[in-house]
Amino acid sequence: MQLTERDRKYIWHPFTPQKNMVIPIPIVKGKGALLYDDKGNSYVDAISSWWVTLHGHAHPYIAEKLYKQALQLEQVIFAGFTHQPAVDLAERLINLLPEGFSKIFYSDNGSTSTEVALKMAIQYWWNQNEGTGNTKQERKNKILAFKNSYHGDTFGAMSVSDRSVFTLAFHDLLFEVIFIDTPTGDNIDDTKAIVHKHANEIAAFIYEPLVQGAGGMKMYDDYLMNELLSTVKQHDIICIADEVMTGFGRTGKIFASEYMNQKPDIICLSKGLTGGTMALGVTACNEKIYNAYVNDDKLKTFFHGHSFTANPLACTAALASMYLLEQPQTHEAIKWLTKENEIFRERIINGYHLICRNVSCLGTILAFEIALGKDEYLNNISSVITEKALAKGVYIRPLGNTVYIMPPYCITKDELMKVYKTIIEILNELN
Ligand SMILES: *Cc1c(COP(=O)(O)O)cnc(C)c1O
């Protein structure tokens, strides 16, 4: 049997309608920004394989480090034991993160990193009250989140994500969340009023800083976000920045939170953390959060963990990725991508304003909406565009009618120009 037939027989793919499923393309090799299929075709991976790949596929430096680590120690229980890759990585992350972060809690993907953050924040308030006789006082246990947000697919992460076609079957089981709009000049005062009104019951505010990824790469203003954050912090609400997508240079700075003066108390990281090589999640917190767990009362322990917490291979991949991220050529590549995206944005605005809306870019991310078809996720413009692009040797996967690119930083000039040219050709065909 062919690989694709065996795939069909045994596998259930993510986010994929199973009836009349499009036959997946067998990928046999990756190198730099390129993916190769079993027929020898190559595709420029313009979305970094769901936003994870930073330095290119099958990077030899990361592969070498992984091989050596696999021969040394592949996995060990992380309660009662520790190991060098986990400690080295935690130290390195603390130095890289905005000032004030002091502890790293490991898990193994983006959804778990946000679950951990939510539990850490909720129990932070529980720990303050439990055993003090204050338990009757109004509980701070609500979460504040943005409309159109996405924080993952597990139940807690789903609860704090906006209700959408992704979550439809589960709405009655998701916990209650106070949703507010991302800030604009028009709504900022109303939004602040909502925060003031509910401040006493809100434990934490979770947000994707400056770019809402799965919600359609929607970007919002850093100045207004800073203003909103300062209102939130004024009420002693724990701020959780979900940088699972925006972390590690995507927005032009190492972390999107660097665009704001008001810093979060907790940051969630995954995706680019290992350069896209291994599954790893990190929830970093400041001393204020951590101290609430340093207690004689064992009930105030953070009872959370995963089998693969701080997996040594994943930590090793992350350390290798971080080394590559710190190389001057990576910084130049991010700057260059930022500049090219801005030029391309102008080109779309000037030439294609009739079919392209909300053309925006921030750092290495560029996005626009196609003003065709129904304005929702389930229309088929996305698969039409994906197919057209694949035929031209480029891999993009629009979110509904939002076309976006987020290439690995190692993409060459020729490859990037091929991505832009392909998008223009598709726009001409749709026009
Ligand atoms: C992808 C993503 C997640 C979920 O990460 P997974 O590793 O897919 O579970 C959470 N938050 C944001 C902002 C993301 O982009």
The ligand as a Tripos MOL2 file, in Angstrom:
@<TRIPOS>MOLECULE
LIG
   15    15     1     0     0
SMALL
NO_CHARGES

@<TRIPOS>ATOM
      1 C1         -0.7420   27.8590   18.7140 C.3       1 LIG1
      2 C2         -1.0870   28.6750   19.8730 C.ar      1 LIG1
      3 C3         -1.4460   28.0830   21.0970 C.ar      1 LIG1
      4 C4         -1.5600   26.6010   21.2670 C.3       1 LIG1
      5 O1         -0.3430   25.9540   21.0770 O.3       1 LIG1
      6 P1         -0.3350   24.4000   20.7440 P.3       1 LIG1
      7 O2          1.1010   24.0070   20.8310 O.co2     1 LIG1
      8 O3         -0.8900   24.2650   19.3530 O.co2     1 LIG1
      9 O4         -1.1850   23.7030   21.7480 O.co2     1 LIG1
     10 C5         -1.7100   28.9100   22.1690 C.ar      1 LIG1
     11 N1         -1.6440   30.2490   22.0480 N.ar      1 LIG1
     12 C6         -1.3070   30.8520   20.8920 C.ar      1 LIG1
     13 C7         -1.2180   32.3360   20.8370 C.3       1 LIG1
     14 C8         -1.0340   30.0840   19.7690 C.ar      1 LIG1
     15 O5         -0.7350   30.6930   18.6160 O.3       1 LIG1
@<TRIPOS>BOND
     1     1     2 1
     2     2     3 ar
     3     2    14 ar
     4     3     4 1
     5     3    10 ar
     6     4     5 1
     7     5     6 1
     8     6     7 2
     9     6     8 1
    10     6     9 1
    11    10    11 ar
    12    11    12 ar
    13    12    13 1
    14    12    14 ar
    15    14    15 1
@<TRIPOS>SUBSTRUCTURE
     1 LIG1         1 GROUP 0 **** ****
